[in-house]
Amino acid sequence: MPQLSLADAPVRRWMEASRRRKSRRSFDGSPVPEADLDALAEAADRFRPFPGARSVLVRTAPERLFKGVIGGYGRISGAPSALLFVGKPDTPGAEVGVGYTGEMLVLEATALGLGTCWVGGLFSSRVAREAASLNSHERVYAVSPIGTPARQVTRAERVVYGMRKPKARRFVEEIAPGLADPEWPAWARPGVEAVRIAPSAYNRQPWRFRSEGTAVVIAFDGPDTPVVSKRLDCGIAMCHFELAVRAAGASGSWRILDHRSDIARFTLG
Ligand SMILES: Cc1cc2nc3c(=O)[nH]c(=O)nc-3n(C[C@H](O)[C@H](O)[C@H](O)COP(=O)(O)O)c2cc1C
């Protein structure tokens, strides 16, 4: 099973971005400066720690990429560019790798001052495939608009925020029971704390952590869901966890488990 780590990642830059990031769904339509697009394209090439998972920058987002439904999430509007989060479904742990790899790019875009929003269901996979000329073994698991967010949170966004309560976060005790107890490794605490503000589909925060000797295991709660797998959310959480552990001076890596609801094990070293 593949191993994942943020070795070579700009830890402080992304940690800082992770605190500022929030999903934005309305953009002002202005083009993203070429230098920022070049920086994102370079980051997409450089940060590919998982076999088969990659992020693809689409400089001019096709209009029909994003869809909207009444009563659900609103449509993404005014985004000039997009990121596609791509993986190979036949690779074990593909969704986990796509979440982890994609969040690196989301944080880099945030660090560049751009708005982002993971979109797992409401996009056209056909339009996305065409925009990125994928090969037949690849699938687009999610996309994100990229652009300058509308100056104010729009009415449409407020409706989504009210519905999904983006600020409501689970307590640490719920996602990592007993975290304060001595059997938990002390280095894991900043990691778990940092995961609280990670994005997840429907803000469901399905990640659960447990200690296993000197290691930490991430799993998801309840059954998995068909359209947007909780494995994607967990991959995103793993990125945030590891950033904070590294920012606190420790380093290590994740080994994918992908056994039932167990996703991966993090060990120092
Ligand atoms: C895998 C994934 C899929 C998502 N899908 C959508 C989506 O289809 N439409 C949307 O507007 N937001 C989507 N979101 C954004 C979440 O609703 C958002 O991350 C969550 O409410 C927390 O808010 P925050 O990102 O502002 O912290 C998705 C997030 C993730 C991680």
Ligand as a Chemical Component Dictionary entry (heavy atoms), coordinates in Angstrom:
data_LIG
# 
_chem_comp.id                   LIG 
_chem_comp.type                 NON-POLYMER 
_chem_comp.pdbx_formal_charge   0 
_chem_comp.three_letter_code    LIG 
# 
loop_
_chem_comp_atom.comp_id 
_chem_comp_atom.atom_id 
_chem_comp_atom.alt_atom_id 
_chem_comp_atom.type_symbol 
_chem_comp_atom.charge 
_chem_comp_atom.model_Cartn_x 
_chem_comp_atom.model_Cartn_y 
_chem_comp_atom.model_Cartn_z 
_chem_comp_atom.pdbx_ordinal 
LIG C1  C1  C 0 -15.311 16.347 -1.033 1  
LIG C2  C2  C 0 -16.127 17.612 -0.885 2  
LIG C3  C3  C 0 -17.227 17.833 -1.699 3  
LIG C4  C4  C 0 -17.958 19.033 -1.604 4  
LIG N1  N1  N 0 -18.977 19.250 -2.473 5  
LIG C5  C5  C 0 -19.576 20.473 -2.500 6  
LIG C6  C6  C 0 -20.524 20.774 -3.531 7  
LIG O1  O1  O 0 -20.868 19.928 -4.380 8  
LIG N2  N2  N 0 -21.036 22.038 -3.566 9  
LIG C7  C7  C 0 -20.681 23.000 -2.648 10 
LIG O2  O2  O 0 -21.165 24.123 -2.730 11 
LIG N3  N3  N 0 -19.804 22.729 -1.623 12 
LIG C8  C8  C 0 -19.230 21.491 -1.559 13 
LIG N4  N4  N 0 -18.295 21.222 -0.592 14 
LIG C9  C9  C 0 -17.897 22.254 0.396  15 
LIG C10 C10 C 0 -18.394 21.958 1.813  16 
LIG O3  O3  O 0 -19.784 22.213 1.900  17 
LIG C11 C11 C 0 -17.613 22.805 2.833  18 
LIG O4  O4  O 0 -16.262 22.415 2.794  19 
LIG C12 C12 C 0 -18.134 22.649 4.255  20 
LIG O5  O5  O 0 -19.446 23.132 4.365  21 
LIG C13 C13 C 0 -17.239 23.388 5.259  22 
LIG O6  O6  O 0 -17.183 24.762 4.953  23 
LIG P1  P1  P 0 -15.793 25.466 4.676  24 
LIG O7  O7  O 0 -15.148 24.751 3.514  25 
LIG O8  O8  O 0 -16.120 26.893 4.365  26 
LIG O9  O9  O 0 -14.919 25.328 5.914  27 
LIG C14 C14 C 0 -17.581 20.017 -0.630 28 
LIG C15 C15 C 0 -16.490 19.761 0.213  29 
LIG C16 C16 C 0 -15.766 18.591 0.084  30 
LIG C17 C17 C 0 -14.573 18.386 0.947  31 
# 
loop_
_chem_comp_bond.comp_id 
_chem_comp_bond.atom_id_1 
_chem_comp_bond.atom_id_2 
_chem_comp_bond.value_order 
_chem_comp_bond.pdbx_ordinal 
LIG C1  C2  SING 1  
LIG C2  C3  SING 2  
LIG C2  C16 DOUB 3  
LIG C3  C4  DOUB 4  
LIG C4  N1  SING 5  
LIG C4  C14 SING 6  
LIG N1  C5  DOUB 7  
LIG C5  C6  SING 8  
LIG C5  C8  SING 9  
LIG C6  O1  DOUB 10 
LIG C6  N2  SING 11 
LIG N2  C7  SING 12 
LIG C7  O2  DOUB 13 
LIG C7  N3  SING 14 
LIG N3  C8  DOUB 15 
LIG C8  N4  SING 16 
LIG N4  C9  SING 17 
LIG N4  C14 SING 18 
LIG C9  C10 SING 19 
LIG C10 O3  SING 20 
LIG C10 C11 SING 21 
LIG C11 O4  SING 22 
LIG C11 C12 SING 23 
LIG C12 O5  SING 24 
LIG C12 C13 SING 25 
LIG C13 O6  SING 26 
LIG O6  P1  SING 27 
LIG P1  O7  DOUB 28 
LIG P1  O8  SING 29 
LIG P1  O9  SING 30 
LIG C14 C15 DOUB 31 
LIG C15 C16 SING 32 
LIG C16 C17 SING 33 
# 
